[in-house]
Amino acid sequence: MTNQTYQLVCGMEVHAELKTASKMFCGCKNDPFHAEQPNTYTCPVCLGLPGALPVANKRAIEWTIKLGLALGCKINLFSKFDRKHYFYPDLPKGYQISQYDLPFCYDGTIETEHGTVRIHRIHLEEDTGKLLHKTVAGKQLSLIDFNRSSVPLVEIVTEPDITSAAHAAAYGKQLRSIMKYLDIANCDMEQGGMRLEANVSLRPANETALPNYKTEIKNINSFRFLEQAIDFEVQRQTALLEKGERIPQETRGWNAVKQETYPQRSKEDAEDYRYFPDPDIPPIRFTTEQIEALRAELPELPDAVSRRWEAEYHVSRSLAAQVLENQAAAELYETLFSRAKQQGVSAEALLKNIQSKKVPAPESVGAEKSLAAFEALQKTESIDTTELTTIIHKVLAENPDISAKYFHGQKQIIGFAMGQVMRQLPQKSDPSQVRTALLRELESST
């Protein structure tokens, strides 16, 4: 949302938990949302106990690089983990193992219907524990569940290319689709498996320089809330600027009930975190051959699949996007559309009937049975000529204005007449046979 005076300048930071079997720096189970009890998937490493040594999760690193390659990023052949220092109850070590100046991936892009969004960097870090605010024995307490502590967390940071709230949501949806399709993250936003943050500022509409401040809206868990939060910030910041007030650099939260952002704390700079290389984790080195081997494992991505389906099977991209949730589904529909094309069946009509639940989806019955069900649905039954003629005579007798209007050139009356006849015939009767017989009767009567 913008007005004639100011223009939105927005970049995003998206955090997504990777679905590896174990955590980022230890062997504990990575399943924080399904643990039967708090603090059960923990050990000295993810609890930050003295003397515990982290070991980096190789698969999490490879998945991060695959995501970068899928987004067209360059890959740092030399990288490392850093310590990011801040003090909060859900961070047991007093620092988070993250990446600072040498992320695994940088300089990528995502295309959306609202325009390109450049990826500044993609880095890998560990998640924090989770604070639970509860009432225990009549007292308000904040409890900590460390099952989430040290779960691998990928962070994707954009350039300030986003120009509207709708643009931000489109970018987030596209990114989520790609991560789910690569099968590296569940992106369950309700549980916190994917969190959205928007850096929002305004500049005069005729300027191109970046503003000297930004407001970070943290931990948004739905695309609808993201759009609402950005639109609210545009209105709030516009009002302040028009009054000549300076907008502070700060972090704000989103209150979905009140439909407004609220201040949380002043925005930190990188210097506040006192980054330095983690001395317990050796630097990570890759060869070009290793990166190319990971690139070779990438599937055809959803956007490329939908473009090819549009060209090859005449399936609209909007329809295709609804079934391209994962590679397994894409392979099923590829088989289905290929067989439909061989048999002269419209893939677009087939997919529409699947989505309207008139035909069972290939995920549930397989491609062959799905196609067979569609073909059975499309089949029409030939009608006995004598029976059809009798029904047409009856309809024309009960509706004498049909013949009169048709005689006076109102050819559209044929649609009404067909409806009256079809109601008295079996459900799968052939409409073309009915139309031909009806026209013959009308022509003979005129």
C-alpha positions as CSV (number, residue, x, y, z in Angstrom):
1,M,0.0,0.0,0.0
2,T,1.4,3.5,-0.9
3,N,0.1,7.0,-1.5
4,Q,1.1,9.8,-3.8
5,T,3.6,11.2,-1.3
6,Y,5.4,8.2,0.0
7,Q,6.6,4.9,-1.5
8,L,7.0,1.6,0.4
9,V,10.5,0.2,0.7
10,C,10.4,-3.3,2.1
11,G,12.7,-6.3,2.5
12,M,11.9,-9.5,4.2
13,E,13.6,-12.1,6.5
14,V,12.0,-15.5,6.5
15,H,13.0,-18.3,9.0
16,A,12.1,-21.9,8.2
17,E,12.9,-25.0,10.3
18,L,14.5,-27.8,8.2
19,K,13.0,-31.2,8.6
20,T,16.2,-33.2,9.2
21,A,16.0,-36.2,11.5
22,S,18.3,-34.7,14.1
23,K,19.0,-31.2,15.4
24,M,21.6,-28.8,14.0
25,F,24.5,-29.4,16.3
26,C,23.6,-32.5,18.2
27,G,22.0,-35.9,17.8
28,C,18.7,-35.1,19.5
29,K,15.5,-35.8,17.6
30,N,14.2,-32.9,15.5
31,D,10.5,-33.0,16.2
32,P,9.6,-30.2,18.5
33,F,5.9,-30.0,17.6
34,H,5.1,-33.6,18.3
35,A,7.0,-34.2,21.5
36,E,4.9,-35.8,24.2
37,Q,6.5,-33.7,27.0
38,P,8.5,-30.5,27.1
39,N,12.3,-30.8,27.4
40,T,12.5,-34.4,26.3
41,Y,14.5,-34.0,23.0
42,T,17.4,-32.4,24.8
43,C,21.1,-33.0,25.6
44,P,24.1,-31.1,27.0
45,V,24.7,-29.6,23.6
46,C,21.3,-28.1,22.9
47,L,20.9,-27.1,26.6
48,G,24.2,-25.2,26.4
49,L,25.8,-27.0,29.3
50,P,29.5,-26.3,30.0
51,G,31.9,-28.5,28.1
52,A,29.4,-29.7,25.4
53,L,30.8,-29.5,21.9
54,P,28.6,-28.9,18.8
55,V,28.9,-31.0,15.6
56,A,27.3,-29.5,12.4
57,N,24.5,-31.4,10.7
58,K,25.8,-32.2,7.2
59,R,22.4,-32.8,5.7
60,A,21.1,-29.4,6.9
61,I,24.0,-27.7,5.2
62,E,23.4,-29.6,2.0
63,W,19.7,-28.7,2.0
64,T,20.5,-25.0,2.6
65,I,22.8,-25.1,-0.4
66,K,20.1,-26.8,-2.5
67,L,17.7,-24.1,-1.6
68,G,20.3,-21.5,-2.6
69,L,20.8,-23.3,-6.0
70,A,17.1,-23.5,-6.6
71,L,16.9,-19.7,-6.1
72,G,19.8,-19.1,-8.4
73,C,22.2,-18.1,-5.6
74,K,26.0,-18.1,-5.7
75,I,27.6,-20.5,-3.2
76,N,30.5,-19.6,-0.9
77,L,33.0,-22.5,-1.2
78,F,34.5,-21.3,2.1
79,S,32.0,-20.7,4.9
80,K,31.9,-20.8,8.7
81,F,29.6,-20.6,11.7
82,D,29.6,-17.6,14.0
83,R,28.4,-16.8,17.5
84,K,25.7,-14.1,17.7
85,H,25.5,-12.9,21.3
86,Y,22.4,-11.8,23.0
87,F,20.7,-12.6,26.3
88,Y,17.2,-14.0,26.4
89,P,15.8,-16.8,28.5
90,D,15.2,-19.2,25.5
91,L,18.8,-19.0,24.5
92,P,20.7,-21.2,27.0
93,K,24.3,-20.5,25.9
94,G,23.9,-16.7,25.8
95,Y,24.7,-16.8,22.1
96,Q,23.2,-18.3,19.0
97,I,25.3,-20.3,16.5
98,S,24.6,-18.5,13.2
99,Q,26.4,-17.1,10.2
100,Y,27.6,-13.5,9.7
101,D,29.9,-12.5,6.9
102,L,30.2,-15.8,5.0
103,P,26.7,-17.3,4.5
104,F,26.4,-20.4,2.5
105,C,24.4,-18.7,-0.3
106,Y,24.0,-15.2,-1.7
107,D,22.7,-13.2,-4.7
108,G,19.7,-15.1,-5.8
109,T,16.2,-14.2,-7.1
110,I,12.5,-15.2,-6.8
111,E,10.0,-14.2,-9.5
112,T,6.5,-13.3,-8.5
113,E,3.5,-11.9,-10.3
114,H,4.3,-8.5,-8.7
115,G,7.9,-8.5,-9.8
116,T,11.3,-9.9,-9.0
117,V,12.7,-10.1,-5.4
118,R,16.4,-10.4,-5.1
119,I,17.8,-12.7,-2.4
120,H,20.6,-11.0,-0.5
121,R,21.7,-14.1,1.5
122,I,20.7,-17.5,2.8
123,H,22.3,-18.7,6.0
124,L,21.9,-21.5,8.4
125,E,21.6,-21.2,12.2
126,E,20.0,-22.9,15.2
127,D,16.6,-22.2,16.5
128,T,16.0,-21.1,20.1
129,G,13.8,-22.7,22.8
130,K,10.2,-21.7,23.2
131,L,8.7,-19.6,25.9
132,L,5.4,-20.7,27.3
133,H,3.4,-18.1,29.3
134,K,1.2,-20.0,31.8
135,T,-0.7,-19.6,35.1
136,V,0.6,-22.1,37.7
137,A,-0.9,-22.2,41.1
138,G,-2.5,-18.8,40.5
139,K,0.8,-17.2,39.5
140,Q,1.7,-15.9,36.0
141,L,4.9,-17.7,34.9
142,S,7.1,-18.0,31.8
143,L,8.3,-21.5,31.2
144,I,10.8,-22.7,28.7
145,D,10.6,-25.8,26.4
146,F,14.0,-26.6,24.9
147,N,12.7,-29.2,22.5
148,R,13.0,-26.6,19.8
149,S,16.5,-25.4,20.9
150,S,19.1,-26.1,18.2
151,V,16.6,-27.2,15.5
152,P,18.2,-26.3,12.1
153,L,16.8,-22.9,11.0
154,V,17.4,-21.5,7.5
155,E,17.1,-17.7,7.1
156,I,16.4,-16.1,3.7
157,V,17.1,-12.4,3.6
158,T,15.9,-10.3,0.6
159,E,17.0,-6.9,-0.8
160,P,14.5,-4.1,-0.2
161,D,12.7,-4.8,-3.5
162,I,9.2,-5.3,-2.2
163,T,6.8,-2.5,-3.2
164,S,3.5,-3.5,-1.7
165,A,1.9,-5.8,0.9
166,A,0.6,-8.0,-1.9
167,H,4.1,-8.3,-3.3
168,A,5.4,-9.4,0.1
169,A,2.7,-12.1,0.4
170,A,3.4,-13.3,-3.1
171,Y,7.1,-13.6,-2.4
172,G,6.5,-15.5,0.9
173,K,4.1,-17.9,-0.8
174,Q,6.5,-18.6,-3.7
175,L,9.4,-19.2,-1.2
176,R,7.2,-21.5,0.9
177,S,6.1,-23.5,-2.2
178,I,9.8,-24.0,-3.3
179,M,10.9,-25.2,0.2
180,K,8.0,-27.6,0.4
181,Y,8.6,-28.9,-3.1
182,L,12.3,-29.5,-2.3
183,D,11.0,-31.5,0.7
184,I,13.4,-29.7,3.0
185,A,10.9,-28.0,5.3
186,N,7.3,-28.5,6.3
187,C,6.8,-24.7,6.6
188,D,4.0,-25.1,9.2
189,M,3.3,-21.5,9.9
190,E,0.7,-22.1,12.6
191,Q,3.2,-24.1,14.6
192,G,6.1,-21.6,14.0
193,G,7.9,-23.8,11.5
194,M,8.0,-20.8,9.2
195,R,8.2,-17.2,10.5
196,L,7.9,-14.0,8.4
197,E,9.6,-10.7,9.2
198,A,9.2,-7.5,7.2
199,N,11.5,-4.5,7.3
200,V,9.3,-1.5,6.5
201,S,10.2,2.1,5.7
202,L,8.9,4.9,3.5
203,R,10.6,7.3,1.2
204,P,9.3,10.3,-0.8
205,A,7.8,9.0,-4.1
206,N,10.3,10.9,-6.2
207,E,13.4,9.6,-4.5
208,T,15.5,6.5,-5.1
209,A,17.8,6.5,-2.1
210,L,17.1,4.1,0.8
211,P,15.5,5.6,3.9
212,N,17.8,6.1,6.9
213,Y,15.6,3.9,9.2
214,K,13.7,0.7,9.1
215,T,11.0,-0.8,11.2
216,E,11.2,-4.6,11.6
217,I,7.9,-6.4,12.2
218,K,8.8,-9.7,13.8
219,N,7.4,-13.3,13.9
220,I,4.4,-13.0,11.6
221,N,2.8,-16.5,11.1
222,S,0.4,-16.0,8.2
223,F,0.5,-14.2,4.8
224,R,-2.8,-12.4,5.6
225,F,-1.3,-11.0,8.8
226,L,1.8,-10.0,6.8
227,E,-0.2,-7.9,4.4
228,Q,-2.2,-6.4,7.2
229,A,0.9,-5.5,9.2
230,I,2.6,-3.9,6.3
231,D,-0.5,-1.9,5.3
232,F,-0.8,-0.7,8.9
233,E,2.8,0.3,9.1
234,V,2.5,2.3,5.8
235,Q,-0.4,4.2,7.3
236,R,1.3,4.7,10.7
237,Q,4.6,5.9,9.2
238,T,2.9,8.1,6.7
239,A,1.0,9.9,9.5
240,L,4.2,10.4,11.4
241,L,6.2,11.7,8.4
242,E,3.4,14.1,7.5
243,K,3.6,15.6,11.0
244,G,7.3,16.1,10.5
245,E,8.2,13.5,13.1
246,R,11.3,11.2,13.0
247,I,10.5,7.5,12.9
248,P,12.7,5.5,15.3
249,Q,14.6,2.4,14.1
250,E,12.8,-0.3,16.2
251,T,11.4,-3.8,16.3
252,R,7.6,-4.1,16.4
253,G,5.2,-7.0,16.8
254,W,1.8,-7.5,15.2
255,N,-1.4,-7.7,17.2
256,A,-3.9,-9.5,15.0
257,V,-6.8,-8.8,17.4
258,K,-6.3,-5.0,17.5
259,Q,-5.0,-5.0,13.9
260,E,-2.0,-2.9,14.7
261,T,1.7,-3.1,15.3
262,Y,3.2,-2.4,18.7
263,P,6.8,-1.5,19.8
264,Q,8.9,-4.3,21.3
265,R,12.5,-2.9,21.5
266,S,14.9,-0.7,19.6
267,K,16.4,-2.3,16.5
268,E,19.9,-3.8,17.1
269,D,22.8,-3.3,14.7
270,A,25.2,-6.1,13.8
271,E,27.8,-4.6,16.2
272,D,25.4,-5.2,19.1
273,Y,25.7,-8.9,18.7
274,R,29.5,-9.1,18.9
275,Y,29.8,-11.7,16.2
276,F,33.0,-13.8,16.0
277,P,33.7,-17.2,14.5
278,D,32.6,-20.1,16.6
279,P,35.9,-21.7,17.8
280,D,34.2,-25.1,18.4
281,I,33.1,-25.6,14.8
282,P,35.7,-25.9,12.0
283,P,35.2,-23.8,8.8
284,I,33.2,-25.5,6.0
285,R,35.0,-25.9,2.6
286,F,33.4,-27.2,-0.6
287,T,34.7,-28.0,-4.0
288,T,33.0,-26.9,-7.2
289,E,32.4,-30.6,-8.0
290,Q,30.5,-31.0,-4.7
291,I,28.3,-28.0,-5.4
292,E,27.6,-29.3,-9.0
293,A,26.7,-32.7,-7.6
294,L,24.1,-31.0,-5.3
295,R,22.8,-29.0,-8.3
296,A,22.3,-32.2,-10.2
297,E,20.0,-33.5,-7.5
298,L,17.6,-30.6,-7.9
299,P,14.2,-31.5,-9.4
300,E,12.4,-29.4,-12.0
301,L,11.0,-26.6,-9.9
302,P,7.3,-25.8,-9.7
303,D,7.4,-22.6,-11.8
304,A,9.3,-24.4,-14.6
305,V,6.8,-27.4,-14.4
306,S,3.8,-25.1,-14.6
307,R,5.2,-23.2,-17.6
308,R,5.9,-26.6,-19.4
309,W,2.5,-27.9,-18.6
310,E,0.9,-24.8,-20.0
311,A,2.9,-25.2,-23.3
312,E,2.7,-29.0,-23.5
313,Y,-0.8,-29.9,-22.0
314,H,-2.6,-26.5,-22.2
315,V,-3.1,-26.4,-18.4
316,S,-3.3,-22.9,-17.0
317,R,-0.6,-21.9,-14.5
318,S,-3.1,-21.0,-11.9
319,L,-4.7,-24.4,-12.0
320,A,-1.3,-26.1,-12.1
321,A,-0.1,-24.2,-9.0
322,Q,-2.8,-25.9,-6.9
323,V,-1.4,-29.4,-7.4
324,L,2.4,-28.7,-7.4
325,E,2.8,-29.1,-3.7
326,N,5.5,-31.7,-3.8
327,Q,7.6,-33.8,-6.3
328,A,5.5,-36.9,-5.8
329,A,2.3,-35.1,-6.8
330,A,4.0,-33.5,-9.8
331,E,5.1,-36.9,-11.1
332,L,1.6,-38.3,-10.7
333,Y,0.0,-35.4,-12.6
334,E,2.8,-35.6,-15.3
335,T,1.8,-39.2,-15.9
336,L,-1.9,-38.3,-15.9
337,F,-1.6,-35.4,-18.4
338,S,0.7,-37.5,-20.6
339,R,-1.8,-40.3,-20.9
340,A,-4.7,-37.8,-21.3
341,K,-2.8,-36.2,-24.2
342,Q,-2.2,-39.6,-25.9
343,Q,-6.0,-40.3,-25.7
344,G,-7.0,-36.9,-26.9
345,V,-8.4,-35.9,-23.5
346,S,-8.2,-32.3,-22.3
347,A,-5.8,-32.1,-19.4
348,E,-7.3,-28.7,-18.3
349,A,-10.9,-30.2,-18.2
350,L,-9.6,-33.2,-16.4
351,L,-7.8,-31.2,-13.7
352,K,-10.9,-28.9,-13.3
353,N,-13.1,-32.0,-12.6
354,I,-10.5,-33.4,-10.2
355,Q,-10.4,-30.1,-8.3
356,S,-14.2,-29.9,-8.2
357,K,-14.1,-33.5,-6.8
358,K,-16.2,-34.9,-9.7
359,V,-13.2,-37.1,-10.5
360,P,-11.0,-38.8,-7.9
361,A,-7.5,-37.4,-7.7
362,P,-4.5,-39.5,-8.9
363,E,-3.1,-39.2,-5.4
364,S,-5.9,-41.4,-4.1
365,V,-6.5,-43.8,-7.0
366,G,-3.6,-43.5,-9.4
367,A,-3.3,-41.9,-12.8
368,E,-5.0,-44.7,-14.8
369,K,-8.2,-44.8,-12.6
370,S,-8.4,-41.1,-12.4
371,L,-8.3,-40.8,-16.2
372,A,-10.8,-43.6,-16.6
373,A,-13.2,-42.0,-14.2
374,F,-13.1,-38.7,-16.2
375,E,-13.7,-40.5,-19.4
376,A,-16.7,-42.4,-17.9
377,L,-18.0,-39.0,-16.7
378,Q,-17.7,-37.6,-20.2
379,K,-19.5,-40.4,-21.9
380,T,-23.0,-39.8,-23.1
381,E,-25.7,-42.2,-23.8
382,S,-27.5,-42.4,-27.1
383,I,-31.2,-41.8,-26.8
384,D,-34.0,-43.8,-28.5
385,T,-35.1,-41.6,-31.4
386,T,-38.8,-42.3,-30.9
387,E,-38.6,-41.5,-27.2
388,L,-36.7,-38.3,-27.9
389,T,-39.2,-37.1,-30.6
390,T,-42.1,-37.8,-28.2
391,I,-40.5,-35.7,-25.4
392,I,-39.7,-32.8,-27.9
393,H,-43.3,-32.8,-29.1
394,K,-44.5,-32.7,-25.5
395,V,-42.1,-29.8,-24.6
396,L,-43.1,-27.8,-27.7
397,A,-46.8,-28.3,-27.0
398,E,-46.5,-27.2,-23.4
399,N,-44.4,-24.2,-24.5
400,P,-45.9,-22.8,-27.7
401,D,-43.8,-19.6,-27.4
402,I,-40.6,-21.6,-28.2
403,S,-41.7,-22.1,-31.8
404,A,-43.0,-18.6,-32.1
405,K,-39.8,-17.0,-30.8
406,Y,-37.6,-19.2,-32.9
407,F,-39.7,-18.4,-36.0
408,H,-39.1,-14.6,-35.3
409,G,-35.4,-15.0,-35.2
410,Q,-34.8,-15.4,-31.4
411,K,-32.4,-18.3,-31.9
412,Q,-31.3,-18.1,-28.2
413,I,-34.6,-19.8,-27.2
414,I,-33.0,-23.1,-28.3
415,G,-31.0,-23.1,-25.0
416,F,-34.2,-22.9,-22.9
417,A,-35.9,-25.6,-25.1
418,M,-32.9,-27.9,-24.7
419,G,-33.0,-27.5,-20.9
420,Q,-36.7,-28.5,-20.9
421,V,-36.0,-31.6,-22.9
422,M,-32.9,-32.6,-21.0
423,R,-34.8,-32.6,-17.7
424,Q,-36.9,-35.4,-18.9
425,L,-34.0,-37.6,-20.2
426,P,-31.4,-39.7,-18.4
427,Q,-28.6,-37.8,-16.8
428,K,-25.9,-38.8,-19.4
429,S,-27.9,-38.2,-22.5
430,D,-26.1,-36.7,-25.4
431,P,-26.8,-33.0,-25.6
432,S,-25.7,-32.8,-29.3
433,Q,-28.3,-35.5,-30.2
434,V,-31.0,-33.5,-28.4
435,R,-30.0,-30.2,-30.1
436,T,-30.0,-31.8,-33.6
437,A,-33.4,-33.4,-33.1
438,L,-34.9,-30.2,-31.6
439,L,-33.6,-28.0,-34.4
440,R,-35.1,-30.5,-36.9
441,E,-38.5,-30.2,-35.3
442,L,-38.4,-26.4,-35.1
443,E,-37.3,-26.1,-38.7
444,S,-40.0,-28.4,-39.9
445,S,-42.6,-26.5,-37.9
446,T,-41.6,-23.2,-39.5
